[in-house]
Amino acid sequence: MFDLDKEELKKLQEWDEAHDCDLKIYSGAIGGRLTYTFTPTGLGCIVKIICGCGEEIDVTDYKSW
C-alpha cells in the first residue's frame, strides 16, 4: 500500500492551495484532477502528484531515506 507521510501531505496541501488551475472549479463527478505516482526505489519511494493541467510536484520526503 502506498501513502503519504505528514511532510509529503503538507507539501501537497500547500502546493494545491497555491496552484492556480481552472480544473479546480470542476474536475468531474468522481474527481480525478490529481494523479498520484509512486515509484519505489532501493532507498525509498518517490512520490509525485500531477494535476490534470500538466503541472506536477515532487513531494518526496527525501530526509526520511
Secondary structure, DSSP 4 states (H G I P E B T S, - for coil): -----HHHHHHHHHHHHH---GGGT---TT--SEEEEEEE-SS-EEEEEEETTS-EEE---GGG-
